[in-house]
Amino acid sequence: MTELRKTLAQNYPVANRLTTLYTVPVITQTVVSSFIVCNQSSYDDLFRMSVAVGGETDSPKQYLYYNVAVPGNDSFVANIGMTLSADDVVRVYSTNGFCSFNLFGVEIT
C-alpha cells in the first residue's frame, strides 16, 4: 500500500449551488485530516458539507455540517479524521458564495 499525503481539493463555488469538492479515486481509500472553510468577504456566510457514499444522489442523511455560520473575514477549521472509500463524494455549498473550501488528507492505494 502506498500513502500520499496531499491537498485533496480546493474550490470556490458559486452561491447556492451544491458543488463536488472531492471524489475518491477508483481503488483508493482516503483519510481526510482537515476541512477548512475560508470566508473571503466582510459579510457573514453559511456553508454545508456532505459525504455521498458511492456518489449517491444528495440526501439529508449525508450532511456533516448544515448552514454553519462563518463570520466575515474568518475561517472554520475541522480536524476530522474522516475515512472515505472509492467513489465517495464530498460536496460543499455556500449560501452567499463568499467561501473557499480546502480538504487535506492521505490517499491510500
Order of alpha helices (4+ residues) and beta strands (2+ residues): beta-beta-beta-beta-beta-beta-beta-beta
